[in-house]
Amino acid sequence: MKALLVAGITLVFAGFAAAQPADPVANLQDRTGQILLNTGDGYVTPPINAPLMKGDQILTKTNSSVVVHYDDGCDVRVEENTVYTVERPEECPAGIMAVGEGTAVAASSNVPFILAGVGVVALIYIFSDNGDNNDRVVSP
């Protein structure tokens, strides 16, 4: 019973986290040249002012640039020949922050690690009963 309860709670939280729709955190502005966007299904040419989710990747080709405008007002200019992962910088100075040529800016999302950790803890709890299997025979 204990094992089923823990497993059920773990699945509920994992399902809840996975089912939450992502809200856009930014959009593309001031495009010049060839810009490609990867939202998880490969790189495609994005529409003008495309909404961006955390973790989306932007690829700028030669002689291309784009501004990632975050909802809180932070602007990041992505210069040519750059792969940029959408993740608001911890500090955003006034004006536009530039990400230069050939740079790859990586984002880190902790959600998969947190869910994996919860799953591991649940499995340890399930399989480590310390020899106590609750099947004691109680005599009347």
Secondary structure, 3 states (H helix, E strand, C coil): CHHHHHHHHHHHHHHHHHHCCCCCCEEEEEEECCEEEECCCCEECCCCCCEECCCCEEEECCCCEEEEEECCCCEEEECCCEEEECCCCCCCCCCEEEECCCCEECCCCCHHHHHHHHHHHHHHHHHCCCCCCCCCCCCC
